[in-house]
Amino acid sequence: MAFSYKKSVTFRLLQAAKAQRARSGGHLMRIGLHPGQELVLKVLADADGRTMSQLALALGVQPPTVTKMVTRLSAQGLVRRQVSETDGRLARVFLTDEGRNRVQDVDKAWKRLEKEAIAGLDDKDRKKLRKLLRQIEKNLSLTTEIDPELDNDTDDLDDETPTATVVPLAVEA
């Protein structure tokens, strides 16, 4: 009997990821971003002044991809590169004021996307799904490093804010 790929968890996950990316792209386009660019802004909002290598590691992409993304975001005036004062080979990336403002727009877009994605799921199902997705992520991850924030199952956000973050599986420059 042939493998029924359409009934497999990984196929359903792939289809959900494609739908999420397409919907996310529509929301991001309205604020002048392409999928993946919002993650650069969010990572810098968490810790501004990262090197290109640190950004690549945080985003799970190759350094040339980060270079292309930062170049495009810089052209939009959302980030700026600054050569390190201690090591001329290193460039650090910082959000501009416009970039910080755009992070707020990203948060709004992610909230809309989250509401669309979890429509029809009650709190119990949503928490279970989040837990199951974290487990799949761990199972498929190439690294053993676990983000402690991902394991925090408490909902400490207000009612207006979604309780899970939807992150694209692939980052495009």
Beta strands, then each sheet from edge to edge (+ up, - down):
strand 1: 50-51
strand 2: 79-83
strand 3: 91-95
sheet 1: 1+ 3- 2+
end
